Amino acid sequence: MASATSSIPAGYTYLGQFISHDIVPKTNPRARGRTVSPALNLDSVYGNLSSDELARYFDDEGCFKHNGQPFDVIRTHNKALIPEARNDENSIIVQLHRQLQLLHNRIVKRLTNVTDSVAKIVLAKDIVTTLFHIVVVNDFLRRLLDERVYNAYFKKTRQYILALNAPLSSVPIEFSLAAFRFGHSLVRNNYTFSKDPTVNFTMDRILRRSTSAGLQENEQIDWSLFFIETSQKANSIDMSIDVGLGDIPDEGNIVLINLNAANTLKLASGDATLSYIKQYFPQLALDVDLFRQAPLEIGEEAELYRAYQVLLANFSQRRLPLWLHVLHESRHSSNPFNALGKLGSIINAEVVRSSILHCYANRSLKENQSMMAFLQDAPPLQRFLEQTRESIPHTMLELIHFLK
């Protein structure tokens, strides 16, 4: 049963997945990968900047190495030359990865007052990371979170659950196994990459392409088809999943994966998590009007519900698992099926805000300070803007145009 179409441009599905790859470790225990930090510091793009990685990823000028194509990353020995292998498992994600490489290269070329290539790389990374944070806060989160939750966390900042400005030791499982997996409901079964209407890419083709050969010309994405209001849309945030996620390579059925993972780790149900917040964080509940949030009963007729029924004997409670709760409560959000409800918004706001602040160890976000003001005042970005008189991109579409 496929989701109805939302008003969310399709690109935000994959911007969310890109964020997840940067801060959430790979869940497949058989797969090896880099050590993932909970900080949203773009180490999925930059690596840890060790001497070996500097030589592997960057040229003598401090730019990312490339193969001459603006849409694909460089490859060697039949593998993408990038720190995060998951970013090459999907032909949309790898092109988002390439856009951030291009942003880095553009900034490096404007840093004419810095002569040392390593210093250029480090400074450019700081600037790119802050620009990315601005887009995440102003565009991605503002679009997808409940309005009252967004305002409480990002316009008039207060500390609620996670300590404000304290380093995040790990990404909470409530986020990684449930709340941020709302993106799975957004996935369409097919996408248009270019203005040629005869060329469509199914999820099967997007996930099962041969990575050794790299992207082909006809796979190059026209980003205006992904990040503007008139572009193709993501599916609705609801309790249904498109067929393309029924059999993910090396993973399996995403519904069973998500439900089993949460059950194995005894993740609290959505209703239990809601009750916990109301009891122990009453100011948060008041600020976002959480006390009106009624328990959500099981009863949605969709693949997710039916899969849950199959697994029901393994669950200790008959309330919706947190992942399903987050999906189901969207119908009661300020923008039904196009934004998260309050509980999903709270968990995602808490974790993404902390992941961002983790990157600014020498600065503190003050209570009631706007997150956007905090980010725009970051010293490396401010110095760059003063020297170049560039304007700040605030949305993904502006960021893409910034590169032209």
C-alpha positions in Angstrom: 0.0 0.0 0.0 1.8 3.1 -1.2 1.6 6.4 0.6 -0.4 9.4 -0.8 1.7 12.2 -2.2 2.7 15.0 0.3 3.6 18.6 -0.4 7.2 17.9 0.6 9.7 18.2 -2.3 11.2 14.7 -2.8 14.8 15.9 -2.1 14.2 16.3 1.6 13.8 12.5 1.9 17.5 12.1 0.9 18.7 15.1 2.8 17.4 13.4 5.9 19.1 10.1 4.9 22.4 12.0 4.4 22.1 13.5 7.9 21.5 10.0 9.3 24.6 8.6 7.6 26.7 11.4 9.2 25.6 10.8 12.8 24.1 7.3 13.0 26.4 4.2 12.8 25.5 1.5 10.3 23.0 -0.9 11.8 24.1 -4.0 9.7 26.5 -5.8 12.1 28.2 -7.6 9.2 29.2 -4.4 7.5 32.4 -2.6 8.3 32.5 1.2 8.2 34.1 4.3 9.6 33.8 5.3 13.3 30.7 7.5 13.3 30.6 10.6 15.6 27.2 11.9 17.0 28.3 15.3 15.9 26.8 16.6 12.6 30.3 17.6 11.5 30.3 16.2 8.0 33.0 13.7 8.7 31.0 11.4 6.3 32.3 13.8 3.6 35.7 14.8 5.1 36.8 11.8 7.1 38.9 12.5 10.2 41.4 14.7 8.3 44.4 12.4 9.2 47.4 12.7 7.0 46.4 9.5 5.2 42.9 10.8 4.5 44.2 14.2 3.5 46.3 12.6 0.8 43.5 10.2 -0.2 40.7 12.7 -0.7 42.3 16.1 -1.5 44.6 17.5 -4.1 47.6 19.9 -3.5 45.3 22.9 -3.6 43.0 21.6 -0.8 40.1 20.7 -3.1 38.4 17.3 -3.2 39.8 15.2 -6.0 37.4 14.6 -8.8 36.9 12.8 -12.2 35.8 15.9 -14.1 32.1 15.2 -13.6 30.0 17.6 -11.5 27.6 14.9 -10.4 29.7 11.9 -9.3 32.6 11.3 -6.9 35.9 10.0 -7.9 36.4 6.2 -7.8 39.4 4.0 -7.4 39.7 0.2 -7.4 35.9 0.1 -8.3 35.0 1.9 -5.1 33.9 5.5 -4.4 36.8 7.5 -2.8 34.7 8.8 0.1 34.7 8.1 3.9 31.1 7.0 4.2 30.4 4.0 2.0 26.6 4.2 2.6 26.6 7.4 0.6 27.4 5.5 -2.5 24.7 2.8 -2.0 22.1 5.2 -3.4 22.5 7.2 -6.6 20.6 10.2 -5.1 22.7 10.3 -1.9 26.0 10.1 -3.7 25.1 13.1 -5.8 24.2 15.1 -2.6 27.6 14.1 -1.3 29.2 15.4 -4.5 27.3 18.8 -4.1 29.0 19.3 -0.7 32.4 18.4 -2.2 31.7 21.1 -4.9 30.7 23.6 -2.1 34.0 22.9 -0.4 36.0 23.4 -3.6 34.2 26.6 -4.4 35.1 28.0 -0.9 38.7 26.8 -1.1 39.2 28.8 -4.3 37.9 31.9 -2.5 40.3 31.6 0.4 43.1 33.5 -1.4 44.6 34.8 1.8 45.4 31.3 3.1 48.4 29.6 1.5 48.7 26.3 3.3 46.5 23.6 1.7 45.8 21.8 5.0 44.8 25.1 6.7 42.5 25.8 3.7 40.9 22.4 4.1 40.3 22.8 7.8 38.9 26.3 7.4 36.7 25.4 4.4 35.3 22.4 6.4 34.3 24.8 9.2 32.5 27.1 6.7 30.8 24.3 4.8 29.7 22.6 8.0 28.1 25.8 9.3 26.4 26.5 5.9 25.1 22.9 6.1 23.8 23.5 9.6 22.0 26.7 8.5 20.2 24.7 5.7 19.3 21.9 8.1 17.8 24.2 10.7 16.2 26.8 8.5 15.0 24.5 5.7 14.9 20.8 6.6 13.8 21.1 10.3 11.6 24.1 9.9 9.7 22.3 7.1 9.3 19.0 8.8 8.9 19.7 12.5 5.7 20.7 14.4 5.7 24.6 14.4 5.5 25.0 18.2 8.2 22.5 18.7 10.4 24.1 16.1 9.9 27.6 17.7 10.7 26.2 21.2 14.0 24.6 20.1 15.3 26.9 17.5 13.8 30.4 17.8 13.6 30.8 21.6 16.1 28.2 22.8 15.5 26.4 26.0 17.1 23.4 27.6 14.7 20.6 27.9 15.9 16.9 27.9 19.5 16.9 26.6 21.9 19.3 28.2 22.3 22.4 26.2 25.8 22.8 24.7 27.1 19.6 26.3 28.9 17.2 24.0 26.6 14.4 22.8 28.1 11.0 23.8 26.0 9.0 21.3 22.8 9.3 19.3 19.9 8.1 21.4 18.2 4.9 20.1 14.8 6.7 20.3 16.1 8.8 17.4 18.1 6.3 15.4 15.7 3.4 15.6 12.4 5.3 15.6 11.9 9.0 15.3 14.3 9.8 12.5 13.1 6.8 10.5 10.0 8.7 9.6 12.0 9.3 6.3 11.2 5.7 5.3 7.5 6.7 4.8 8.6 9.6 2.5 10.3 7.3 -0.1 8.7 7.0 -3.5 8.9 4.0 -5.6 10.2 6.0 -8.6 11.8 9.3 -9.4 12.5 11.6 -12.3 16.1 12.7 -12.4 15.9 15.0 -15.5 13.3 16.9 -17.5 13.1 14.0 -19.9 9.7 12.4 -18.8 10.6 9.1 -20.4 13.5 8.4 -18.0 12.3 7.2 -14.6 14.4 5.6 -11.8 12.7 3.0 -9.6 14.0 2.4 -6.1 15.2 -1.0 -7.2 17.4 0.7 -9.8 18.5 3.4 -7.5 19.6 0.9 -4.8 20.9 -1.9 -7.1 23.0 0.0 -9.6 26.6 -1.1 -10.2 28.7 1.3 -8.1 32.0 0.2 -9.7 31.2 1.9 -13.0 30.1 5.1 -11.4 27.1 7.2 -12.4 26.1 7.4 -16.0 25.2 10.7 -17.8 21.5 9.9 -17.7 21.6 9.5 -13.9 22.7 13.2 -13.4 20.1 14.9 -11.2 18.4 18.1 -12.1 18.0 19.4 -8.5 15.1 21.7 -9.5 13.1 18.4 -9.7 13.9 17.7 -6.0 14.1 20.9 -4.0 11.5 23.4 -5.3 7.8 23.6 -4.4 6.7 22.6 -7.9 9.0 19.5 -8.0 8.0 15.9 -7.6 6.9 15.2 -4.1 7.8 12.8 -1.4 5.2 10.4 -0.1 3.1 11.4 3.0 4.3 10.9 6.5 2.0 8.1 7.5 1.8 4.4 8.3 2.5 3.0 4.9 5.6 2.2 3.0 6.2 2.1 -0.7 7.0 -1.3 -2.3 10.6 -0.2 -3.1 11.6 -0.7 0.6 10.3 -4.2 0.8 13.7 -5.7 -0.1 16.7 -3.5 0.5 20.1 -5.0 -0.6 22.0 -6.7 2.3 19.2 -5.6 4.7 15.7 -6.9 3.9 12.3 -5.6 4.5 12.5 -2.2 6.2 9.3 -2.6 8.2 10.5 -5.8 9.9 14.0 -4.4 10.4 12.7 -1.3 12.2 10.2 -3.1 14.4 12.5 -6.0 15.3 15.4 -3.6 16.1 13.2 -1.6 18.5 11.8 -4.7 20.1 15.2 -6.3 20.6 16.4 -3.2 22.4 13.1 -2.9 24.4 12.5 0.6 23.1 9.5 2.2 24.9 6.3 2.6 23.1 5.2 6.0 21.7 2.6 6.4 24.4 5.1 5.5 27.2 7.6 8.0 25.8 4.9 10.7 25.7 3.9 10.0 29.3 7.5 10.1 30.4 8.0 13.6 28.9 4.8 14.9 30.4 5.9 13.6 33.9 9.5 14.6 34.0 9.7 17.6 31.6 6.4 19.5 32.3 7.8 22.8 31.0 8.5 21.2 27.6 5.0 19.7 27.6 3.6 23.1 28.4 5.7 25.0 25.8 4.7 22.8 23.0 1.1 22.0 24.1 1.9 18.4 24.7 -0.8 17.8 27.3 -3.5 17.7 24.7 -1.7 14.9 22.9 -4.0 11.9 23.3 -2.7 8.3 23.2 -2.7 6.8 19.7 -4.5 3.5 19.4 -3.5 0.6 17.2 -5.8 0.4 14.2 -4.2 1.8 11.0 -4.8 -0.5 8.0 -1.5 -0.5 6.3 1.6 -2.6 5.8 3.2 -1.3 8.9 0.2 -2.1 11.0 -0.1 -5.6 9.5 3.6 -6.2 10.1 3.2 -5.1 13.7 0.3 -7.5 14.1 2.5 -10.4 13.0 5.1 -9.4 15.6 2.6 -8.4 18.3 3.3 -11.5 20.4 6.9 -10.3 20.9 5.9 -6.9 22.2 5.3 -6.4 25.9 2.8 -3.5 25.4 -0.2 -3.2 23.0 0.5 0.5 22.3 2.1 1.5 19.0 5.9 1.1 18.9 7.7 4.5 18.9 8.4 4.4 15.1 4.8 3.7 14.2 3.6 6.3 16.8 5.8 8.9 15.1 4.3 8.1 11.7 0.7 7.8 12.9 0.7 11.1 14.9 1.6 13.1 11.8 -2.2 13.1 10.9 -2.7 15.2 14.1 0.2 17.6 13.3 -0.1 21.3 12.4 0.4 20.3 8.8 -1.2 16.8 8.6 0.9 14.1 6.7 3.4 16.8 5.7 5.0 17.5 9.1 5.8 15.4 12.2 3.6 15.4 15.2 4.8 16.7 18.6 6.6 13.6 19.9 8.5 12.9 16.7 9.3 16.6 16.5 10.6 16.7 20.0 13.0 13.7 19.7 14.3 14.9 16.3 14.7 18.5 17.5 16.6 17.4 20.7 19.1 15.2 18.9 19.8 17.2 15.7 20.2 20.4 17.8 22.6 18.6 20.1 24.5 17.1 17.1 24.9 20.5 15.6 26.0 22.2 18.9 28.5 19.4 19.4 30.5 21.0 16.5 30.9 24.4 18.3 32.9 23.5 21.4 34.3 27.0 21.9 30.9 28.7 21.7 27.7 28.4 23.8 24.1 28.8 22.6 22.3 31.0 25.2 18.8 30.4 26.4 16.3 32.4 24.2 18.9 32.9 21.5 17.9 32.1 17.9 19.7 29.1 16.6 20.0 30.8 13.2 21.7 33.9 14.7 24.1 31.6 16.6 25.0 29.8 13.4 25.3 32.9 11.2 27.7 34.5 13.8 30.1 31.6 13.6 33.6 33.3 13.3 34.9 31.3 10.3 31.8 31.9 8.3 31.6 35.6 9.3 35.3 36.2 8.2 34.6 34.4 4.9 31.6 36.6 4.2 33.4 39.8 5.1 36.2 38.9 2.8 34.1 37.7 -0.1 30.9 39.6 0.3 29.0 36.4 -0.3 25.4 36.0 0.7 24.4 33.0 2.9 22.3 30.2 1.3 19.4 29.4 3.7 17.8 26.5 1.8 18.9 23.5 -0.2 17.9 25.2 -3.4 19.8 28.3 -2.6 22.8 26.1 -1.7 22.6 24.5 -5.1 22.4 27.9 -6.8 25.3 29.1 -4.7 27.5 26.6 -6.6 26.6 27.9 -10.1 
